Amino acid sequence: MSGEKDREKRGKLVHAVTTGVFLIGLAILFYLDAFWPWILALVGVFIILEALLKPK
């Protein structure tokens, strides 16, 4: 039971961190005015980070 709660807490932490990375990346894209092609790379990085850090 405790292992399941730990996994859930880690999952929430991973999601919070990856969301933060996404928002920071989005802010950088707006600042550099290089939105269109790079948003696809940012979404890809977000998905890869989420998948790699997701608790098993």
C-alpha positions in Angstrom: 0.0 0.0 0.0 2.8 2.4 0.9 4.6 1.6 -2.4 1.5 2.6 -4.4 1.2 6.0 -2.5 4.9 6.6 -3.1 4.5 5.9 -6.8 1.5 8.2 -7.0 3.5 11.0 -5.3 6.4 10.5 -7.6 4.1 10.6 -10.6 2.6 13.9 -9.5 6.1 15.3 -8.9 7.3 14.2 -12.4 4.2 15.8 -14.0 4.8 19.0 -12.1 8.4 19.2 -13.2 7.8 18.4 -16.8 4.9 20.9 -16.9 7.3 23.5 -15.5 9.9 22.7 -18.2 7.2 23.0 -20.8 6.1 26.4 -19.6 9.7 27.7 -19.3 10.3 26.5 -22.9 7.1 28.2 -24.1 8.2 31.5 -22.5 11.6 31.2 -24.2 9.9 30.6 -27.5 7.7 33.7 -27.1 10.7 35.8 -26.0 12.8 34.7 -29.0 9.8 35.1 -31.4 10.6 31.6 -32.8 7.3 30.0 -32.1 6.1 27.9 -35.0 8.7 25.4 -35.9 10.1 25.1 -32.4 6.8 24.4 -30.6 6.8 20.9 -32.2 10.3 20.2 -30.7 9.2 21.5 -27.3 6.1 19.2 -27.3 8.4 16.3 -28.3 10.8 17.0 -25.5 7.8 17.3 -23.1 6.4 13.9 -24.1 9.8 12.2 -24.0 10.6 13.6 -20.5 7.2 12.6 -19.2 7.7 9.0 -20.6 11.2 8.6 -19.3 10.5 9.9 -15.8 7.1 8.3 -15.3 7.2 5.8 -12.4 6.8 2.2 -13.3 
